[in-house]
Amino acid sequence: MGIPVAQTPPPPPPPPAGKTNALAVVSLIVGIVGLIGLCVAIFLPVAGPICTGILAIAAIVTGFLGMSQANKNAEKGRGMAITGLIFGVVTILAACLIGIGHAVLGPQIANYINQMTSGMMNSLLTTTPTY
């Protein structure tokens, strides 16, 4: 007769390794690139908001498709698809605001820059160089 030894239970099995939905990953990547593209959209009056808008639409579409496929096929990546979807919505709203800002403020900024540069050119042309 010996002393009974308490046995520890075996560790729980690791979760099943399922694959990650490719469209969810694409949605996340395109959403991040769209957000980064907003920085460029500020400086490009027409092409910037249009390009970031296209990226945003791609992030939204792939986000919805990735989320539905991940749910249907029991794949990972639902969170990535939702995040890409949110990034796409934020990007499209910001691109619209930037586009409106360019349309409203663009002529005023161009006039201001024109006045600044013409004043500099006039001062350069009217001054006589001293040697």
Backbone as JSON Lines, residues from 0, in Angstrom:
{"i":0,"aa":"M","n":[0.84,-1.16,0.0],"ca":[0.0,0.0,0.0],"c":[0.88,1.22,0.0]}
{"i":1,"aa":"G","n":[0.67,1.98,-0.98],"ca":[1.45,3.2,-1.07],"c":[0.54,4.41,-0.99]}
{"i":2,"aa":"I","n":[1.16,5.51,-1.06],"ca":[0.42,6.76,-1.02],"c":[-0.1,7.03,-2.43]}
{"i":3,"aa":"P","n":[-1.39,7.35,-2.57],"ca":[-1.92,7.6,-3.92],"c":[-1.32,8.89,-4.49]}
{"i":4,"aa":"V","n":[-0.94,8.84,-5.74],"ca":[-0.35,9.99,-6.43],"c":[-1.43,10.64,-7.28]}
{"i":5,"aa":"A","n":[-1.57,11.93,-7.1],"ca":[-2.57,12.66,-7.89],"c":[-2.03,12.86,-9.3]}
{"i":6,"aa":"Q","n":[-2.82,12.51,-10.25],"ca":[-2.4,12.68,-11.63],"c":[-2.98,13.97,-12.18]}
{"i":7,"aa":"T","n":[-2.13,14.66,-12.93],"ca":[-2.6,15.91,-13.55],"c":[-3.3,15.56,-14.86]}
{"i":8,"aa":"P","n":[-4.35,16.28,-15.16],"ca":[-5.05,15.99,-16.42],"c":[-4.17,16.41,-17.61]}
{"i":9,"aa":"P","n":[-4.34,15.76,-18.72],"ca":[-3.54,16.14,-19.89],"c":[-3.93,17.54,-20.38]}
{"i":10,"aa":"P","n":[-3.01,18.23,-21.03],"ca":[-3.35,19.58,-21.51],"c":[-4.43,19.51,-22.6]}
{"i":11,"aa":"P","n":[-5.2,20.56,-22.71],"ca":[-6.27,20.54,-23.73],"c":[-5.65,20.51,-25.13]}
{"i":12,"aa":"P","n":[-6.34,19.9,-26.05],"ca":[-5.79,19.83,-27.4],"c":[-5.77,21.23,-28.04]}
{"i":13,"aa":"P","n":[-4.83,21.47,-28.94],"ca":[-4.8,22.78,-29.6],"c":[-6.02,22.95,-30.49]}
{"i":14,"aa":"P","n":[-6.4,24.2,-30.73],"ca":[-7.57,24.42,-31.58],"c":[-7.28,23.93,-32.99]}
{"i":15,"aa":"P","n":[-8.31,23.52,-33.67],"ca":[-8.08,23.02,-35.03],"c":[-7.53,24.13,-35.92]}
{"i":16,"aa":"A","n":[-6.56,23.76,-36.71],"ca":[-5.91,24.74,-37.59],"c":[-6.73,24.87,-38.86]}
{"i":17,"aa":"G","n":[-7.54,25.88,-38.9],"ca":[-8.34,26.15,-40.1],"c":[-7.63,27.19,-40.94]}
{"i":18,"aa":"K","n":[-7.97,27.21,-42.19],"ca":[-7.32,28.19,-43.05],"c":[-8.03,29.54,-42.94]}
{"i":19,"aa":"T","n":[-7.28,30.59,-43.24],"ca":[-7.81,31.94,-43.2],"c":[-8.37,32.3,-44.57]}
{"i":20,"aa":"N","n":[-9.51,32.92,-44.59],"ca":[-10.16,33.3,-45.83],"c":[-9.31,34.35,-46.55]}
{"i":21,"aa":"A","n":[-9.04,34.11,-47.82],"ca":[-8.17,35.0,-48.61],"c":[-8.81,36.36,-48.83]}
{"i":22,"aa":"L","n":[-10.13,36.39,-49.05],"ca":[-10.78,37.67,-49.27],"c":[-10.77,38.55,-48.02]}
{"i":23,"aa":"A","n":[-10.77,37.93,-46.87],"ca":[-10.68,38.7,-45.63],"c":[-9.32,39.38,-45.53]}
{"i":24,"aa":"V","n":[-8.28,38.65,-45.9],"ca":[-6.93,39.24,-45.88],"c":[-6.83,40.35,-46.91]}
{"i":25,"aa":"V","n":[-7.38,40.14,-48.09],"ca":[-7.35,41.17,-49.15],"c":[-8.09,42.41,-48.68]}
{"i":26,"aa":"S","n":[-9.22,42.23,-48.04],"ca":[-10.0,43.36,-47.55],"c":[-9.2,44.18,-46.55]}
{"i":27,"aa":"L","n":[-8.53,43.51,-45.64],"ca":[-7.74,44.22,-44.64],"c":[-6.6,44.98,-45.29]}
{"i":28,"aa":"I","n":[-5.89,44.34,-46.21],"ca":[-4.75,44.99,-46.87],"c":[-5.21,46.18,-47.71]}
{"i":29,"aa":"V","n":[-6.26,46.0,-48.48],"ca":[-6.75,47.09,-49.33],"c":[-7.3,48.23,-48.47]}
{"i":30,"aa":"G","n":[-7.92,47.9,-47.36],"ca":[-8.41,48.94,-46.45],"c":[-7.27,49.76,-45.86]}
{"i":31,"aa":"I","n":[-6.19,49.09,-45.48],"ca":[-5.03,49.81,-44.94],"c":[-4.39,50.68,-46.01]}
{"i":32,"aa":"V","n":[-4.24,50.14,-47.22],"ca":[-3.65,50.92,-48.31],"c":[-4.54,52.12,-48.64]}
{"i":33,"aa":"G","n":[-5.85,51.95,-48.58],"ca":[-6.77,53.06,-48.82],"c":[-6.62,54.16,-47.78]}
{"i":34,"aa":"L","n":[-6.47,53.77,-46.52],"ca":[-6.27,54.78,-45.47],"c":[-4.96,55.53,-45.68]}
{"i":35,"aa":"I","n":[-3.92,54.81,-46.05],"ca":[-2.63,55.46,-46.32],"c":[-2.76,56.36,-47.55]}
{"i":36,"aa":"G","n":[-3.54,55.92,-48.52],"ca":[-3.75,56.71,-49.73],"c":[-4.45,58.03,-49.48]}
{"i":37,"aa":"L","n":[-5.14,58.16,-48.36],"ca":[-5.78,59.43,-48.05],"c":[-4.76,60.55,-47.9]}
{"i":38,"aa":"C","n":[-3.58,60.22,-47.43],"ca":[-2.51,61.23,-47.3],"c":[-2.14,61.76,-48.68]}
{"i":39,"aa":"V","n":[-2.12,60.91,-49.67],"ca":[-1.81,61.33,-51.03],"c":[-3.0,62.08,-51.63]}
{"i":40,"aa":"A","n":[-4.2,61.68,-51.28],"ca":[-5.4,62.29,-51.85],"c":[-5.52,63.76,-51.48]}
{"i":41,"aa":"I","n":[-4.93,64.15,-50.39],"ca":[-4.99,65.55,-49.98],"c":[-4.26,66.43,-51.0]}
{"i":42,"aa":"F","n":[-3.18,65.9,-51.57],"ca":[-2.35,66.7,-52.46],"c":[-2.67,66.52,-53.94]}
{"i":43,"aa":"L","n":[-3.45,65.53,-54.29],"ca":[-3.85,65.32,-55.68],"c":[-5.33,65.62,-55.82]}
{"i":44,"aa":"P","n":[-5.66,66.75,-56.43],"ca":[-7.06,67.2,-56.41],"c":[-8.08,66.22,-57.0]}
{"i":45,"aa":"V","n":[-7.82,65.62,-58.14],"ca":[-8.83,64.76,-58.76],"c":[-8.49,63.29,-58.59]}
{"i":46,"aa":"A","n":[-7.28,62.93,-58.92],"ca":[-6.89,61.51,-58.92],"c":[-6.85,60.93,-57.51]}
{"i":47,"aa":"G","n":[-6.46,61.71,-56.52],"ca":[-6.34,61.2,-55.16],"c":[-7.64,60.66,-54.59]}
{"i":48,"aa":"P","n":[-8.69,61.49,-54.52],"ca":[-9.95,60.98,-53.99],"c":[-10.56,59.86,-54.82]}
{"i":49,"aa":"I","n":[-10.38,59.91,-56.15],"ca":[-10.94,58.85,-56.99],"c":[-10.23,57.52,-56.72]}
{"i":50,"aa":"C","n":[-8.9,57.55,-56.66],"ca":[-8.14,56.3,-56.41],"c":[-8.44,55.74,-55.03]}
{"i":51,"aa":"T","n":[-8.48,56.6,-54.02],"ca":[-8.78,56.08,-52.68],"c":[-10.22,55.62,-52.59]}
{"i":52,"aa":"G","n":[-11.12,56.25,-53.33],"ca":[-12.51,55.78,-53.37],"c":[-12.62,54.39,-53.99]}
{"i":53,"aa":"I","n":[-11.84,54.15,-55.05],"ca":[-11.84,52.82,-55.67],"c":[-11.29,51.79,-54.69]}
{"i":54,"aa":"L","n":[-10.21,52.14,-53.99],"ca":[-9.66,51.21,-52.99],"c":[-10.68,50.95,-51.88]}
{"i":55,"aa":"A","n":[-11.39,51.99,-51.47],"ca":[-12.39,51.82,-50.41],"c":[-13.52,50.9,-50.85]}
{"i":56,"aa":"I","n":[-13.97,51.08,-52.08],"ca":[-15.04,50.2,-52.59],"c":[-14.55,48.75,-52.65]}
{"i":57,"aa":"A","n":[-13.3,48.57,-53.08],"ca":[-12.74,47.21,-53.13],"c":[-12.65,46.6,-51.73]}
{"i":58,"aa":"A","n":[-12.27,47.41,-50.74],"ca":[-12.18,46.91,-49.36],"c":[-13.57,46.54,-48.83]}
{"i":59,"aa":"I","n":[-14.57,47.32,-49.17],"ca":[-15.93,47.04,-48.69],"c":[-16.46,45.77,-49.33]}
{"i":60,"aa":"V","n":[-16.3,45.64,-50.65],"ca":[-16.82,44.46,-51.35],"c":[-16.12,43.19,-50.88]}
{"i":61,"aa":"T","n":[-14.78,43.22,-50.83],"ca":[-14.06,42.02,-50.39],"c":[-14.31,41.75,-48.91]}
{"i":62,"aa":"G","n":[-14.58,42.79,-48.13],"ca":[-14.91,42.58,-46.72],"c":[-16.21,41.83,-46.54]}
{"i":63,"aa":"F","n":[-17.24,42.24,-47.29],"ca":[-18.52,41.53,-47.21],"c":[-18.39,40.09,-47.71]}
{"i":64,"aa":"L","n":[-17.72,39.92,-48.85],"ca":[-17.56,38.56,-49.38],"c":[-16.72,37.69,-48.45]}
{"i":65,"aa":"G","n":[-15.64,38.23,-47.93],"ca":[-14.79,37.46,-47.02],"c":[-15.5,37.08,-45.75]}
{"i":66,"aa":"M","n":[-16.3,38.01,-45.22],"ca":[-17.04,37.72,-44.0],"c":[-18.07,36.62,-44.23]}
{"i":67,"aa":"S","n":[-18.77,36.68,-45.35],"ca":[-19.78,35.66,-45.61],"c":[-19.14,34.31,-45.9]}
{"i":68,"aa":"Q","n":[-18.03,34.31,-46.65],"ca":[-17.35,33.03,-46.92],"c":[-16.75,32.44,-45.66]}
{"i":69,"aa":"A","n":[-16.19,33.28,-44.79],"ca":[-15.61,32.77,-43.55],"c":[-16.68,32.15,-42.67]}
{"i":70,"aa":"N","n":[-17.86,32.75,-42.62],"ca":[-18.96,32.18,-41.84],"c":[-19.46,30.88,-42.47]}
{"i":71,"aa":"K","n":[-19.59,30.89,-43.79],"ca":[-20.17,29.74,-44.49],"c":[-19.23,28.53,-44.46]}
{"i":72,"aa":"N","n":[-17.94,28.76,-44.64],"ca":[-16.98,27.65,-44.72],"c":[-16.24,27.39,-43.42]}
{"i":73,"aa":"A","n":[-16.65,28.02,-42.33],"ca":[-16.01,27.86,-41.03],"c":[-14.51,28.13,-41.12]}
{"i":74,"aa":"E","n":[-14.17,29.25,-41.77],"ca":[-12.77,29.65,-41.9],"c":[-12.47,30.78,-40.93]}
{"i":75,"aa":"K","n":[-11.17,31.02,-40.73],"ca":[-10.74,32.15,-39.92],"c":[-10.77,33.39,-40.79]}
{"i":76,"aa":"G","n":[-10.7,34.56,-40.15],"ca":[-10.58,35.79,-40.9],"c":[-11.79,36.69,-40.84]}
{"i":77,"aa":"R","n":[-12.8,36.31,-40.08],"ca":[-14.0,37.15,-39.99],"c":[-13.65,38.52,-39.42]}
{"i":78,"aa":"G","n":[-12.79,38.56,-38.42],"ca":[-12.37,39.84,-37.82],"c":[-11.6,40.7,-38.8]}
{"i":79,"aa":"M","n":[-10.75,40.06,-39.61],"ca":[-10.01,40.81,-40.62],"c":[-10.96,41.4,-41.65]}
{"i":80,"aa":"A","n":[-11.96,40.64,-42.04],"ca":[-12.93,41.13,-43.02],"c":[-13.72,42.31,-42.46]}
{"i":81,"aa":"I","n":[-14.11,42.23,-41.2],"ca":[-14.85,43.33,-40.58],"c":[-13.96,44.57,-40.48]}
{"i":82,"aa":"T","n":[-12.7,44.37,-40.11],"ca":[-11.77,45.5,-40.01],"c":[-11.55,46.15,-41.38]}
{"i":83,"aa":"G","n":[-11.35,45.35,-42.41],"ca":[-11.2,45.89,-43.76],"c":[-12.45,46.62,-44.21]}
{"i":84,"aa":"L","n":[-13.6,46.1,-43.85],"ca":[-14.87,46.74,-44.17],"c":[-14.98,48.11,-43.5]}
{"i":85,"aa":"I","n":[-14.62,48.17,-42.23],"ca":[-14.65,49.45,-41.51],"c":[-13.65,50.43,-42.1]}
{"i":86,"aa":"F","n":[-12.44,49.97,-42.41],"ca":[-11.44,50.83,-43.04],"c":[-11.96,51.37,-44.37]}
{"i":87,"aa":"G","n":[-12.64,50.51,-45.13],"ca":[-13.18,50.94,-46.42],"c":[-14.24,52.02,-46.27]}
{"i":88,"aa":"V","n":[-15.13,51.86,-45.29],"ca":[-16.18,52.86,-45.07],"c":[-15.56,54.19,-44.62]}
{"i":89,"aa":"V","n":[-14.6,54.13,-43.7],"ca":[-13.94,55.36,-43.25],"c":[-13.21,56.03,-44.41]}
{"i":90,"aa":"T","n":[-12.55,55.22,-45.23],"ca":[-11.79,55.78,-46.35],"c":[-12.71,56.43,-47.37]}
{"i":91,"aa":"I","n":[-13.83,55.81,-47.67],"ca":[-14.72,56.4,-48.68],"c":[-15.35,57.69,-48.16]}
{"i":92,"aa":"L","n":[-15.68,57.74,-46.88],"ca":[-16.22,58.98,-46.32],"c":[-15.17,60.09,-46.34]}
{"i":93,"aa":"A","n":[-13.95,59.76,-45.95],"ca":[-12.88,60.76,-45.95],"c":[-12.53,61.2,-47.37]}
{"i":94,"aa":"A","n":[-12.54,60.28,-48.33],"ca":[-12.25,60.64,-49.72],"c":[-13.33,61.58,-50.26]}
{"i":95,"aa":"C","n":[-14.58,61.36,-49.89],"ca":[-15.64,62.28,-50.31],"c":[-15.44,63.66,-49.71]}
{"i":96,"aa":"L","n":[-15.08,63.72,-48.44],"ca":[-14.83,65.02,-47.8],"c":[-13.63,65.72,-48.43]}
{"i":97,"aa":"I","n":[-12.59,64.98,-48.74],"ca":[-11.42,65.58,-49.38],"c":[-11.79,66.07,-50.78]}
{"i":98,"aa":"G","n":[-12.56,65.3,-51.52],"ca":[-12.99,65.73,-52.85],"c":[-13.84,66.99,-52.8]}
{"i":99,"aa":"I","n":[-14.74,67.08,-51.84],"ca":[-15.56,68.28,-51.67],"c":[-14.68,69.46,-51.28]}
{"i":100,"aa":"G","n":[-13.72,69.2,-50.4],"ca":[-12.79,70.26,-50.0],"c":[-11.99,70.79,-51.17]}
{"i":101,"aa":"H","n":[-11.54,69.88,-52.05],"ca":[-10.81,70.32,-53.24],"c":[-11.71,71.14,-54.15]}
{"i":102,"aa":"A","n":[-12.95,70.74,-54.3],"ca":[-13.85,71.46,-55.19],"c":[-14.18,72.85,-54.65]}
{"i":103,"aa":"V","n":[-14.34,72.97,-53.34],"ca":[-14.72,74.25,-52.75],"c":[-13.51,75.17,-52.58]}
{"i":104,"aa":"L","n":[-12.44,74.63,-52.02],"ca":[-11.28,75.46,-51.69],"c":[-10.23,75.52,-52.78]}
{"i":105,"aa":"G","n":[-10.31,74.64,-53.77],"ca":[-9.28,74.6,-54.81],"c":[-9.07,75.91,-55.53]}
{"i":106,"aa":"P","n":[-10.12,76.58,-56.04],"ca":[-9.91,77.84,-56.73],"c":[-9.35,78.94,-55.83]}
{"i":107,"aa":"Q","n":[-9.75,78.95,-54.58],"ca":[-9.23,79.96,-53.66],"c":[-7.75,79.74,-53.38]}
{"i":108,"aa":"I","n":[-7.36,78.49,-53.2],"ca":[-5.95,78.19,-52.95],"c":[-5.12,78.5,-54.19]}
{"i":109,"aa":"A","n":[-5.63,78.17,-55.37],"ca":[-4.9,78.46,-56.6],"c":[-4.74,79.97,-56.78]}
{"i":110,"aa":"N","n":[-5.77,80.75,-56.48],"ca":[-5.68,82.21,-56.59],"c":[-4.65,82.75,-55.6]}
{"i":111,"aa":"Y","n":[-4.64,82.23,-54.4],"ca":[-3.69,82.68,-53.39],"c":[-2.25,82.37,-53.82]}
{"i":112,"aa":"I","n":[-2.02,81.18,-54.33],"ca":[-0.68,80.81,-54.8],"c":[-0.28,81.68,-55.98]}
{"i":113,"aa":"N","n":[-1.22,81.97,-56.88],"ca":[-0.94,82.82,-58.03],"c":[-0.55,84.23,-57.58]}
{"i":114,"aa":"Q","n":[-1.25,84.78,-56.6],"ca":[-0.93,86.1,-56.09],"c":[0.45,86.11,-55.44]}
{"i":115,"aa":"M","n":[0.77,85.07,-54.7],"ca":[2.08,85.01,-54.04],"c":[3.19,84.95,-55.08]}
{"i":116,"aa":"T","n":[3.05,84.09,-56.06],"ca":[4.13,83.93,-57.04],"c":[4.23,85.13,-57.96]}
{"i":117,"aa":"S","n":[3.1,85.78,-58.31],"ca":[3.19,86.96,-59.18],"c":[3.84,88.11,-58.42]}
{"i":118,"aa":"G","n":[3.58,88.23,-57.13],"ca":[4.25,89.26,-56.33],"c":[5.75,89.03,-56.26]}
{"i":119,"aa":"M","n":[6.14,87.78,-56.14],"ca":[7.58,87.47,-56.11],"c":[8.2,87.74,-57.46]}
{"i":120,"aa":"M","n":[7.5,87.41,-58.54],"ca":[8.04,87.66,-59.87],"c":[8.15,89.15,-60.15]}
{"i":121,"aa":"N","n":[7.15,89.94,-59.73],"ca":[7.22,91.38,-59.92],"c":[8.38,91.99,-59.16]}
{"i":122,"aa":"S","n":[8.6,91.53,-57.95],"ca":[9.71,92.08,-57.18],"c":[11.05,91.69,-57.79]}
{"i":123,"aa":"L","n":[11.12,90.52,-58.38],"ca":[12.36,90.11,-59.03],"c":[12.61,90.91,-60.3]}
{"i":124,"aa":"L","n":[11.54,91.23,-61.03],"ca":[11.69,91.95,-62.3],"c":[11.94,93.44,-62.09]}
{"i":125,"aa":"T","n":[11.42,94.04,-61.04],"ca":[11.56,95.48,-60.86],"c":[12.82,95.88,-60.13]}
{"i":126,"aa":"T","n":[13.4,94.99,-59.42],"ca":[14.63,95.36,-58.7],"c":[15.81,95.28,-59.65]}
{"i":127,"aa":"T","n":[16.71,96.21,-59.48],"ca":[17.92,96.2,-60.3],"c":[19.03,95.56,-59.48]}
{"i":128,"aa":"P","n":[19.73,94.7,-60.1],"ca":[20.81,94.04,-59.34],"c":[21.91,95.03,-59.01]}
{"i":129,"aa":"T","n":[22.46,94.89,-57.86],"ca":[23.6,95.71,-57.46],"c":[24.84,94.83,-57.45]}
{"i":130,"aa":"Y","n":[25.84,95.32,-58.18],"ca":[27.07,94.53,-58.25],"c":[28.14,95.15,-57.44]}
